[in-house]
Amino acid sequence: MNIKSVNKKIQPQRDILLSHPLYSQIQNIDDLHCFLEGHVYAVWDFMSLLKALQSKLTCTTTPWFATKNPETRYLINEIVLAEESDLSLDGKRLSHFEMYLDAMHACNANTSQVNAFLDNVIRTQNIFVSIKQSDLHADIKAFLDFTFRVIEEGKPHEIAAAFTFGREDLIPGMFTAILKHFQANFPTTDLSKLIYYFERHIELDADDHGPMAMQMITELCGEDNQKWKEVEAVSILALEKRIGLWNAIEAHIHQKHLATT
């Protein structure tokens, strides 16, 4: 097995995501706010997948010792550098999550729910308790629970699978589709920070992070067919949970449409 065979197996889920009806449902600024307020959880938990990989593939404790594979060490550190401390539209160093929150503020989306959720995570010191206690849609809860189960229980190649096939490899095409809708539907609204965020992801993931993540998977699995099978299984689940997230956001938008008719 290899990257090509995994891509073939996950193509049905990718097709569903890339042609999801959610994109065409974002028709006004309120719809956009619904999208951002649901999608922000995927932006946030992505950072935890990233840091879990850095913890497993590099040395983040003292005394320092060189980890076994310098190639995967380099790959993950390069991705962390950009995701955790990239240049924002204003020229400030911010993580991509902070850039996303900044873009939400700029277009008047509500960040109170995600901030309250994060405060609860700090208070409980248990992500699973916080997910359960939250008022989030069941599919958003399932999405977050899956991410942190993989982080807690997964092997490095399984975490890398959720990161690569569930996120990094998917983002360029998916965000390109979203951007087209934004530009068509909101020509007079200042979405400069949001568009910058999406375009930055397209640039990084298509040109750098996507290929790097694929190389990381190859390095971690090598010729081990069992690892490749586990990568395939986690990747399919990750994409199915993302479909659930998209369904939850679409349902929220639909409910708001019904409430205004």
N, C-alpha and C positions, 0 to 999 in steps of 0.2 A: 504494500500500500504506500501511497504518497500523497502529496498535496493535491494532485490532479484527481485522484480517486475520491478524496474527501469532498472536493468541490463538486464532483458529480453527484455524490450522495445528498448534499445539502441544497442542490439547485432548486428543488420544489419549494422549500421554505424561503429561499432567497427570492424566487419569483413572486411569491405571495407578498413579501415585504416591499419589493420594488414596484409593485403595481397595486399597492394597498389603497382602498378608497379614501382613507384618511386624508391623503394629500389634496384631493379635490374638494374636501369638506371645509378646508381653511379658506373661507370666502370673505371674511371681514376681520377687523382688528380684535373683536371679542373671540373669534375662532382662533386667531393666532395666540391670544393670551391662554386659551385652553390648552393649545398644543404645548406652549412653552412650560406651563405650570405642571404638565404631566411628564414631558420629556426631560425636565431638569433632573429627575431622579436617576435617569440613565447616564446623564453627564456626571453626576456625583458618584455613583457606585462604580463607574468605569475607573475612577481614580484609585479605588480600593483594589480592583483587579490588578491595576498597574503596580501598585506598591506591594501587593502580595507577591507578584512575580519578581520584583526587585529584591524583596526579602529572601526569596528562595534561590535566586540565581546569582546574587552578589553577596558580599559580606557587609552587613549593616550593623554588626555588633563589634565590640572590642573584647579582647585583642583582635586585630584584623588578620585574616588569613586569605590567601588567594583561593577563589572558588575553582572548581574543577574545569569548567569550560570558559575560557576567556572570550570566545566568540559570542556566546549568549550573554555574558556579562556586559560586553560592549553594546550589544543590540538593545538590551533593556535599559541600560543607563542613557543611551542616546534618546530613546523614546521618553523616558522620565524627564529629561532635561527640557524638552519642548512642552510636554503636557503640564508640567508643574511650574514652569517659570518662563513662559513664552512672552513675546512682546504684544501688548494690546494695541488697539487702534490709537490710543492716546500715548503710546510709547512707554507704558509702564510694564513692569514685570509682574505677570499674574498667571495663576494656573488657569487652565481652560474652564474649570468650573467657576472660578471667580469672574472670568470674562463673560461667561454665560449669564451669571446673576447680574452683572453690570449691564448687559444687553437687555435683560428683562426689565430692569429699572428704567432704562432709557425709553422703552416703548410702553411703560406703565403697566406691565404685567405684575401680578401679585406674587411676591416671594415670601409672604408671611407663613404659608403652610409648610414650605420646604424648610424654612428657618426654624419653625417650631419643631418639625420632625428631627432636625439635626440637634437642636437643644435637648430633645428627649433622649437621643442616642448618647449624648454626653452625660445626662443625668443617670440613665439606667446602666451605662457601661455594658449594654448587651443589645446588639443590633437586632437580634431576633425578637426580643421583648418589645423593642421600639416599633418594629414592623407590625407586630400583633396588636399593639395598643393604638396604632394610628387609625385615622379615619380614611385612609387611602382606599381606592377601588381595589377589589380583590385581585384583579389581574396585575395591578402595580405592586401589591404586596407579594404576589407570587414571583414577579420579576426580580424584586429585591431579595427575596428569600433564596431564590435559586443562586443568584450571584454570590451571596455570602455563604451558602452551603458549599459551593464549589471552592471558595477561598478557604473555608475551614477544613473541609474534608478532602479536597482534591490534591492530586499529584501535580508537580510543576507543568507537565504537558497538558493536563486537563484544564488547569487555570489558563494556560496559554491558548488553549482551544477556545474557551469562552471569550477571551480577550481578542483573539485574532479573527475567528470566523463569525462570532456573535457581534463583534464591534468593529475593529479596525478595518477588516476587509470589506465590510458592508457599508461603511460610512460614506465613501466618496460618491457612489452611485445614488445612495439614498438621499444624501443631503443635496445633491445636484437637483434631484426631482423636487425637493421641498423648495429650494431657492427659486426655481422657475415659477412655482406658484406664488411665492412671496412677491417676486418682481412684477408678475402679471396682475396680482390682486391689490397690491398696496403701493401704487406708483407715487402717491403724494405723501406717504408716511415715512418719516425718518427712521429707517431701520439699519442705519450704517453700521452700528456696533454688532448687530445680529448678523448681518450679511458678511461682515468681516470675520466673525467667528466661524460661520459656515464655510466661507471661502478658504480660511486658514486650515480648516480640517480637510477640505478637499485637496488642498495643496500638499499638506503634510502626509496625509494617509495614502493618497494615490502615488506620490513620488517617493516617499521615504518610509513612513511607518508601516504601511501595508506590506511592501516587500520585506522590510526588516522583520515584521511579525511572522511572515511566512517562513523566512529563513530560520527564525527562532524555533518554530514548530519542527522543521526538518532536523535541526540540530538536536532537539530534545528527544525526538522519536527514533531517528536513525533507521535501522533495519528491523526494529522491533514491531512486529505486526500487532501485538496486543496493545501497545501504546497507540498505534494508529487507529485501532478499533475504538479505543477509549476516547481519542480525539474526535472521531466521527460522532460517537454517541453524545458527548457533551456539546458539540457544535450544533447538532440538530435540536437538542433541548434548549440551548441558548437562543436559537432563532425562533423556536416556538414560543418562548417566554417574551421575546421582543414582539412577536405578532400579538400576543396577549396585551402587551403594553399599548400597542397601536390601537387595538380594539377598544381598550379602556378609554383612550383619549377621544377616539371617534364617538363612542357612546356619550361621553360628556358633552361634546359639541352638539350632538343630535338632541340631547336633553335640553340644552340651552335654546336651540332652534324651536323646539316644541313649546317651550315656556314663553316665547315671544310671539307666537302665532295665535 
